[in-house]
Amino acid sequence: MPNIYLSPSLQEWNPYVDGGNEEYYMNLIADAMEPYLRASGIDFTRNMPEMTLRQAINQSNAGNYDLHLAIHSNASGENSAGQNRGVEVYYYPNSAKGENFASTIATNFSELYPNPEKVKTVPTTSLGEVRLTKAPTALIEVAYHDNPEDARWIRDNIQGIAKNLSKSVAETLGVPFAEP
């Protein structure tokens, strides 16, 4: 049975423009993914909100996972707060499997996000959760939570985001995607 590490944001301190925080909403997405993953025959382990990022990375690395999926939402810098929109999917540049996973997510997410031209993959060596995990990893920033339109889109599309990400996981693993 395929096995993934599911890592929703641990950033309780990262507020949404109109209430709530990144940790809360990304955990709602992970919660909504669970039935899709189970229906598709994909086993998973999840980080817990009380963990640190280092603990989540260590837990992922202690297991034998086919993929590691980190789920985040983005925020602009102080000088451009609220001005950006879009989706970024990060992967480690030396990981062909990670790049394939990120590309699959971006392709599928382009069908869901209202501005598909703003969905892109980004190689990175600077994000610890991408650089330090041993399983092929994709880290998605599902939209900008400091932008009112993107924050509303996230809240209004929890189920759709979860289904879309679960479909991407199944496709990457080569297993049939199933509805719960």
C-alpha positions as CSV (number, residue, x, y, z in Angstrom):
1,M,0.0,0.0,0.0
2,P,1.4,3.4,-0.9
3,N,2.3,5.6,2.1
4,I,2.7,9.4,2.4
5,Y,3.6,11.9,5.1
6,L,1.0,14.6,5.2
7,S,2.3,17.8,6.7
8,P,-0.2,20.7,7.1
9,S,1.3,24.0,8.3
10,L,2.3,24.3,11.9
11,Q,2.2,28.1,11.7
12,E,-0.5,29.1,14.2
13,W,1.1,32.5,14.5
14,N,0.5,33.3,10.8
15,P,-2.8,35.1,10.6
16,Y,-5.3,35.3,7.7
17,V,-6.3,38.8,6.6
18,D,-9.8,38.3,7.8
19,G,-9.5,35.9,10.7
20,G,-8.1,32.5,11.5
21,N,-4.6,31.4,10.8
22,E,-2.5,29.2,8.4
23,E,-2.3,26.2,10.7
24,Y,-6.1,26.1,11.2
25,Y,-7.0,26.2,7.5
26,M,-4.3,23.9,6.3
27,N,-5.3,21.3,8.9
28,L,-8.9,21.6,7.6
29,I,-7.6,20.7,4.1
30,A,-5.6,17.8,5.5
31,D,-8.7,16.6,7.4
32,A,-10.7,16.7,4.2
33,M,-8.0,14.8,2.3
34,E,-8.1,11.8,4.7
35,P,-11.3,10.2,3.3
36,Y,-10.0,10.5,-0.3
37,L,-6.7,9.0,0.6
38,R,-8.3,6.1,2.4
39,A,-10.7,5.5,-0.5
40,S,-7.8,5.5,-2.9
41,G,-5.9,2.9,-0.8
42,I,-3.2,5.4,0.3
43,D,-1.9,5.1,3.8
44,F,-0.7,8.3,5.5
45,T,0.8,9.7,8.7
46,R,0.2,13.2,9.7
47,N,2.1,15.8,11.7
48,M,0.3,17.2,14.7
49,P,-0.3,20.9,15.4
50,E,1.7,20.8,18.6
51,M,4.8,19.6,16.8
52,T,7.7,21.8,15.7
53,L,8.8,21.7,12.1
54,R,12.0,19.9,13.1
55,Q,9.8,17.2,14.8
56,A,7.6,16.8,11.7
57,I,10.7,16.5,9.4
58,N,12.2,13.9,11.8
59,Q,9.0,11.9,12.0
60,S,8.8,11.9,8.2
61,N,12.4,10.8,7.9
62,A,11.9,8.1,10.4
63,G,9.3,6.4,8.2
64,N,9.5,4.9,4.8
65,Y,7.2,7.2,2.9
66,D,6.6,7.3,-0.9
67,L,5.9,11.0,-0.8
68,H,5.9,14.0,1.6
69,L,3.2,16.6,1.1
70,A,3.5,19.9,2.9
71,I,0.4,22.1,2.7
72,H,0.8,25.8,3.4
73,S,-0.7,29.2,2.4
74,N,1.4,32.1,1.4
75,A,1.9,35.7,2.6
76,S,3.5,38.6,0.9
77,G,6.3,40.7,2.3
78,E,5.5,43.7,4.4
79,N,5.8,46.2,1.5
80,S,3.4,44.2,-0.7
81,A,1.0,42.7,1.8
82,G,-2.3,41.8,0.3
83,Q,-1.2,42.6,-3.3
84,N,-0.2,39.1,-4.5
85,R,-2.2,36.2,-5.6
86,G,-1.3,32.8,-6.9
87,V,-0.1,29.2,-6.1
88,E,3.5,28.0,-5.8
89,V,4.5,24.4,-5.5
90,Y,8.0,23.9,-4.3
91,Y,10.3,20.9,-4.9
92,Y,14.0,20.1,-4.3
93,P,15.9,20.7,-7.6
94,N,17.9,17.4,-7.4
95,S,14.7,15.2,-7.0
96,A,13.2,14.1,-10.2
97,K,10.3,12.4,-8.2
98,G,9.8,15.6,-6.2
99,E,9.7,17.7,-9.4
100,N,7.2,15.2,-10.9
101,F,5.0,15.4,-7.8
102,A,5.1,19.2,-7.8
103,S,4.3,19.3,-11.6
104,T,1.3,17.0,-11.1
105,I,0.0,19.2,-8.3
106,A,0.5,22.4,-10.3
107,T,-1.2,20.9,-13.4
108,N,-4.2,19.7,-11.4
109,F,-4.4,22.8,-9.3
110,S,-4.5,24.9,-12.5
111,E,-8.0,23.4,-13.1
112,L,-9.2,24.6,-9.6
113,Y,-7.6,27.9,-8.9
114,P,-9.4,30.9,-10.5
115,N,-6.2,32.3,-12.0
116,P,-4.5,29.2,-13.6
117,E,-1.8,31.3,-15.1
118,K,-0.6,32.1,-11.6
119,V,0.0,28.5,-10.6
120,K,3.7,27.6,-10.9
121,T,6.3,25.1,-9.7
122,V,9.5,26.5,-8.0
123,P,12.7,24.6,-7.3
124,T,14.2,25.5,-3.9
125,T,17.0,24.6,-1.6
126,S,16.0,27.2,1.1
127,L,12.8,25.6,2.6
128,G,13.8,23.1,5.3
129,E,10.7,20.9,4.7
130,V,11.7,20.5,1.1
131,R,15.5,20.3,1.6
132,L,15.6,18.1,4.7
133,T,13.0,15.4,4.0
134,K,14.2,12.1,2.5
135,A,10.9,11.2,0.7
136,P,10.2,13.0,-2.6
137,T,8.6,16.3,-1.4
138,A,6.2,18.9,-2.7
139,L,5.3,21.9,-0.6
140,I,2.3,23.8,-1.9
141,E,1.4,27.4,-1.0
142,V,-2.3,27.1,-1.9
143,A,-2.9,30.8,-2.2
144,Y,-2.0,34.1,-0.4
145,H,-3.8,34.4,2.9
146,D,-3.0,38.1,3.2
147,N,-4.9,38.8,0.0
148,P,-8.7,39.0,0.8
149,E,-9.7,37.3,-2.5
150,D,-7.3,34.4,-2.1
151,A,-8.1,34.0,1.7
152,R,-11.8,33.8,0.8
153,W,-11.1,31.4,-2.0
154,I,-9.2,29.1,0.4
155,R,-12.0,29.1,2.9
156,D,-14.7,28.5,0.3
157,N,-12.8,25.7,-1.4
158,I,-11.4,23.5,1.5
159,Q,-13.1,20.4,0.1
160,G,-12.1,21.1,-3.5
161,I,-8.5,21.7,-2.6
162,A,-8.4,18.5,-0.6
163,K,-9.9,16.5,-3.4
164,N,-7.5,18.1,-5.9
165,L,-4.4,17.4,-3.8
166,S,-5.6,13.8,-3.1
167,K,-6.0,13.2,-6.8
168,S,-2.5,14.6,-7.4
169,V,-1.1,12.2,-4.7
170,A,-2.9,9.2,-6.3
171,E,-1.7,10.2,-9.8
172,T,1.9,10.6,-8.7
173,L,1.8,7.2,-6.9
174,G,0.2,5.5,-9.9
175,V,-2.9,4.4,-8.1
176,P,-6.6,4.9,-9.1
177,F,-8.2,8.0,-7.4
178,A,-11.4,7.1,-5.7
179,E,-14.2,9.1,-4.1
180,P,-15.0,8.3,-0.5
